[in-house]
Amino acid sequence: MFRSGMVSVLRLFAILVAVVLPTTLPAGAAVRIRIDLATQSLEAVTPQGETVRWKISSGRRGYETPAGSYGVMRMEADHHSDEYEQAPMPYSIFFSPRGLAIHGSYERGLGRPLSHGCVRLAVPNARQLYEWVEKHGATIEITGGGRTIARDEFERPREARQPRAQPRPIYRPADQEPTYQSSFGDFPF
């Protein structure tokens, strides 16, 4: 009796393994995203082996995209930049507390460094990458940069940009008339 009960349990276990195992991905399976700053390209590989390679635009001089290994911190499908006049950043995959992300862009110039540190993609490509990462998670490897930034330096939050100073209006008392001087002498106008 014990033996037949054990056989039933083993059969049930074998059935569960046969049904569940093929649909389950190995632990830690995630989209591997490799960004090469030197070639301004991104390569992404899904756990199933599907691979894409796209042009990017990384950070320009003074706003370099830092090299290193990162994970996904958060994702927003319809993000707008708080730092840069609500610029659209569709399908954002944030990898830094400083606000750096891989995201879609409507700007021209993919294939050369033009951003403020983010990694820009064409919007349809950003959408596809976002869907993959949403489903599987991701690891992000950025190489080809001039210098790798130390983790503690990189993770310091970026300070918000100060608004441009507006010219101060000139205030005069209401009873004071402005005076005008002419460089044309005594010609009546």
SEFITOR-713519 format. One line per 8 residues: number of its first residue (from 1); for each residue x, y, z of N, C-alpha, C. Coordinates in steps of 0.001 Angstrom, whole numbers, plus 500000, padded with zeros to 6 digits. Layout:
NUM> X:Y:Z:X:Y:Z:X:Y:Z; ...;
This chain:
1> 500827:498807:500000:500000:500000:500000:500872:501258:500000; 501890:501221:500855:502788:502376:500894:503469:502576:499551; 503882:501439:498961:504597:501507:497684:503699:502079:496582; 502448:501689:496523:501551:502187:495479:501248:503674:495688; 501157:504100:496932:500950:505522:497225:502149:506348:496802; 503341:505811:497021:504570:506498:496639:504683:506581:495117; 504297:505525:494439:504336:505517:492983:503377:506571:492435; 502199:506696:493046:501216:507699:492616:501774:509110:492795;
9> 502425:509342:493914:503012:510655:494181:504107:510951:493160; 504949:509951:492872:506018:510148:491897:505458:510401:490504; 504384:509695:490139:503759:509929:488835:503200:511350:488759; 502542:511768:489822:501990:513127:489863:503113:514163:489736; 504213:513917:490452:505356:514816:490378:505919:514864:488955; 506037:513701:488309:506555:513623:486939:505646:514374:485975; 504344:514269:486169:503398:514993:485311:503548:516489:485508; 503656:516929:486759:503833:518362:487037:505122:518884:486421;
17> 506193:518134:486548:507469:518553:485971:507356:518639:484452; 506712:517661:483837:506573:517644:482379:505734:518818:481880; 504739:519232:482656:503856:520319:482248:504472:521679:482561; 505033:521840:483729:505508:523140:484190:506905:523474:483675; 507797:522534:483646:509194:522798:483306:509389:523443:481930; 508779:522961:480868:509030:523598:479570:508560:525039:479478; 507576:525449:480268:507076:526822:480194:507771:527742:481186; 508609:527183:482043:509290:527990:483040:510708:528280:482572;
25> 511127:529521:482693:512483:529908:482320:513422:529621:483475; 514677:529370:483196:515636:529143:484269:515713:530357:485207; 516051:530089:486458:516170:531181:487435:517192:532191:486926; 516861:533471:487029:517768:534521:486603:517724:534808:485110; 516861:534114:484362:516778:534383:482918:516196:535770:482715; 516902:536571:481983:516468:537949:481742:516995:538386:480389; 516448:539471:479892:516950:540060:478658:518342:540618:478956; 519300:540270:478116:520656:540814:478260:520774:542007:477320;
33> 520968:543181:477901:521108:544404:477111:522567:544828:477182; 523188:544930:476013:524580:545379:475927:524611:546653:475096; 525134:547708:475709:525225:549009:475036:526703:549311:474813; 527066:549581:473571:528444:549921:473228:528486:551404:472866; 529062:552195:473750:529115:553638:473534:530031:554007:472370; 531059:553201:472126:531991:553499:471034:531308:553371:469676; 530444:552369:469514:529755:552170:468229:528346:552749:468233; 527919:553313:469381:526570:553877:469519:525519:552850:469089;
41> 525604:551667:469712:524654:550605:469389:524220:549869:470657; 523047:549259:470556:522483:548457:471642:522151:547094:471064; 522534:546055:471786:522163:544692:471423:521381:544112:472582; 520238:543499:472279:519413:542868:473316:519144:541430:472896; 519263:540520:473882:519040:539097:473642:518032:538608:474664; 516927:538010:474193:515906:537464:475095:516372:536121:475638; 515723:535611:476700:516075:534278:477203:515897:533178:476149; 515027:533405:475165:514813:532414:474109:515832:532554:472984;
49> 516707:533562:473045:517749:533732:472045:517424:534725:470947; 516247:535333:470966:515917:536346:469961:516835:537553:470187; 517458:538030:469111:518456:539091:469222:518110:540255:468300; 518311:541471:468813:518150:542680:468010:519381:543550:468217; 519654:544400:467229:520760:545363:467326:520265:546666:466724; 520341:547746:467522:519815:549031:467088:520821:550150:467333; 520674:551243:466558:521439:552463:466796:520891:553141:468048; 521773:553804:468767:521378:554580:469944:521973:555976:469845;
57> 521601:556805:470788:522257:558082:471009:522489:558167:472515; 523761:558208:472912:524100:558277:474340:524436:559711:474716; 524988:559894:475912:525290:561221:476423:526395:561943:475675; 526145:563220:475394:527131:564049:474710:528188:564534:475705; 529182:565257:475204:530267:565764:476045:529696:566563:477230; 530167:566246:478402:529688:566897:479618:528504:566178:480253; 527880:565260:479521:526742:564480:480008:526948:562991:479681; 528192:562527:479695:528517:561179:479250:527685:560115:479972;
65> 527275:559108:479221:526597:557943:479783:527665:557093:480457; 527500:556754:481739:528547:556013:482445:528567:554525:482080; 529776:553990:481891:529946:552566:481641:529748:551810:482955; 529343:550558:482865:529171:549726:484051:528073:548704:483858; 527798:547950:484929:526734:546928:484928:525591:547410:485801; 524380:547295:485303:523215:547831:485994:522038:546872:485924; 521095:547104:486802:519816:546413:486772:518726:547437:486520; 517526:546950:486330:516397:547846:486091:515882:548343:487435;
73> 515790:549659:487598:515292:550241:488843:513784:550460:488788; 513305:550950:487658:511861:551135:487466:511590:551338:485988; 510321:551234:485623:509929:551383:484220:508687:552249:484146; 508630:553114:483135:507455:553954:482892:507226:554041:481395; 506046:553606:480962:505741:553601:479534:505525:555007:478973; 505034:555929:479807:504720:557283:479326:505340:558316:480260; 506657:558387:480261:507365:559299:481165:507697:560607:480448; 507688:561697:481221:508117:563012:480724:509156:563552:481702;
81> 510221:564125:481190:511336:564587:481999:510954:565776:482871; 511260:565669:484156:511059:566801:485067:512206:567799:484936; 513350:567349:484451:514520:568213:484344:514581:569000:483046; 514022:568465:481987:514187:569065:480669:512834:569389:480032; 512147:570354:480609:510891:570917:480092:509863:569875:479653; 509695:568846:480453:508694:567796:480197:508910:567087:478859; 510161:566964:478440:510475:566261:477194:509964:564822:477286; 509333:564325:476223:508810:562958:476265:509940:561931:476294;
89> 509772:560914:477136:510720:559801:477252:509903:558499:477216; 509304:558172:476072:508435:557001:476025:509200:555702:476252; 508538:554769:476925:509076:553427:477197:510407:553498:477939; 510418:554236:479045:511639:554430:479840:511934:553224:480709; 513194:552793:480659:513721:551736:481519:514837:552397:482323; 514538:552781:483568:515501:553514:484400:516500:552548:485010; 517779:552921:484947:518821:552080:485529:519672:552847:486531; 519259:554059:486897:520057:554893:487795:519167:555775:488656;
97> 519519:555962:489934:518750:556905:490756:518928:558347:490290; 519934:558606:489452:520125:559944:488883:519149:560224:487759; 518316:559263:487397:517316:559490:486367:517723:559054:484982; 518858:558364:484847:519274:557893:483529:518440:556685:483131; 518085:556626:481843:517213:555562:481358:517533:555238:479909; 517083:554072:479504:517003:553718:478093:515579:554084:477717; 515386:554894:476682:514020:555312:476343:513904:555667:474873; 512681:555741:474404:512410:556138:473033:512625:557626:472856;
105> 512895:558016:471614:513105:559427:471315:512585:559737:469924; 511997:560910:469802:511531:561401:468505:512600:562260:467834; 513709:562484:468537:514795:563319:468018:515564:562586:466929; 516157:563341:466025:517034:562773:465007:518428:562631:465594; 519283:561933:464888:520683:561861:465299:521084:560574:465975; 520260:559524:465876:520684:558253:466446:521972:557813:465759; 522869:557240:466548:524156:556827:466010:525293:557721:466443; 524968:558774:467225:526014:559655:467762:525570:560204:469115;
113> 526519:560550:469984:526185:561038:471330:525526:562420:471284; 524278:562514:471740:523551:563785:471736:522700:564020:472985; 522568:563028:473844:521621:563135:474956:522265:563769:476189; 521475:563861:477253:521969:564358:478546:522388:563195:479445; 522733:562054:478871:523206:560904:479637:522351:559666:479452; 521106:559842:479033:520236:558694:478770:520666:557997:477481; 520106:556820:477270:520341:556070:476037:519051:556140:475233; 519099:556846:474099:517915:557031:473257:517846:555952:472179;
121> 516614:555526:471903:516319:554578:470827:515186:555135:469987; 515006:554607:468784:513801:554913:468018:512612:554386:468822; 511505:555082:468794:510350:554738:469629:509856:553301:469400; 509713:552822:468166:509260:551428:468009:510225:550414:468638; 511519:550683:468554:512513:549796:469174:512420:549863:470692; 512230:551064:471235:512086:551227:472683:510854:550468:473188; 509774:550504:472413:508551:549787:472788:508810:548279:472857; 509485:547742:471849:509776:546303:471832:510670:545921:473009;
129> 511720:546706:473264:512614:546420:474380:511867:546497:475699; 511021:547503:475857:510228:547689:477076:509364:546448:477333; 508707:545956:476292:507844:544771:476444:508647:543548:476862; 509828:543374:476264:510677:542249:476650:511107:542352:478107; 511552:543530:478510:512040:543729:479877:510897:543598:480876; 509722:544083:480507:508550:543948:481374:508231:542471:481614; 508425:541655:480611:508111:540224:480702:509204:539424:481410; 510489:539740:481125:511584:538892:481591:512539:539551:482586;
137> 512482:540874:482749:513521:541562:483508:514724:541773:482610; 515788:542390:483144:516953:542657:482297:518206:542896:483111; 519320:542635:482465:520622:543085:482942:521135:544048:481873; 521808:545100:482318:522279:546136:481398:523785:546275:481568; 524509:546126:480477:525965:546266:480469:526308:547383:479493; 526975:548430:480005:527361:549566:479168:528884:549587:479086; 529406:549538:477856:530855:549514:477642:531238:550568:476607; 532547:550752:476451:533051:551626:475397:533141:553082:475768;
145> 532870:553408:477018:532955:554799:477450:534364:555149:477848; 534607:556436:477992:535925:556908:478385:536314:556485:479787; 535378:556583:480730:535725:556200:482097:534528:555532:482741; 534818:554563:483581:533772:553906:484346:533622:554681:485643; 532424:555083:485956:532172:555876:487150:531942:554957:488333; 532581:555270:489469:532400:554472:490675:530932:554478:491074; 530472:553350:491584:529052:553170:491894:528537:554261:492840; 529279:554589:493911:528780:555586:494865:528701:556974:494226;
153> 529629:557283:493330:529582:558566:492621:528404:558597:491655; 528164:557464:490986:527099:557383:489986:525719:557434:490629; 525567:556866:491797:524240:556755:492399:523802:557982:493173; 524666:558990:493267:524219:560232:493891:523119:560848:493062; 522008:561236:493680:520935:561850:492884:521415:563119:492195; 520956:563316:490995:521289:564496:490209:520529:565682:490774; 521195:566824:490861:520506:568015:491344:519593:568545:490256; 518445:569035:490674:517493:569592:489706:518098:570840:489078;
161> 517861:570996:487796:518348:572175:487086:517611:573403:487566; 518350:574485:487779:517746:575741:488203:517136:576440:486990; 515958:577027:487146:515379:577746:486008:516265:578926:485622; 516205:579301:484363:516995:580440:483891:516524:581711:484570; 517478:582575:484898:517137:583839:485546:516422:584735:484537; 515314:585293:484949:514552:586214:484106:515023:587634:484411; 515039:588517:483414:515436:589895:483699:514467:590520:484704; 515026:591270:485613:514187:591901:486635:513491:593108:486044;
169> 512185:593221:486266:511483:594403:485746:511920:595656:486505; 511863:596784:485819:512220:598062:486442:510929:598686:486974; 510926:598958:488245:509733:599546:488867:509985:601030:489129; 509002:601841:488767:509065:603276:489033:507803:603648:489794; 507915:604631:490638:506688:605108:491281:505709:605585:490208; 504436:605433:490443:503397:605761:489461:503441:607222:489025; 503879:608152:489904:503867:609576:489537:505139:610010:488811; 506107:609099:488627:507355:609469:487958:507276:609068:486491;
177> 507472:610047:485616:507461:609814:484175:508851:609371:483739; 508947:608450:482808:510265:608102:482294:510813:609267:481464; 512101:609463:481488:512719:610545:480705:513352:609945:479470; 513286:610677:478382:513851:610213:477122:514887:611221:476667; 515965:610742:476129:516985:611610:475562:517172:611211:474111; 517352:612203:473290:517542:611947:471878:518953:612315:471479; 519515:611525:470608:520850:611847:470104:520756:612632:468798; 519538:613057:468424:519340:613796:467178:519293:615302:467403;
185> 519620:615764:468551:519625:617214:468803:518228:617749:469007; 517980:618947:468438:516708:619628:468667:515719:619424:467536; 515820:618335:466782:514840:618111:465718:513508:617705:466300; 512437:618427:465870:511125:618037:466375:510615:616791:465608; 510068:615906:466334:509487:614700:465699:508037:614633:465925;
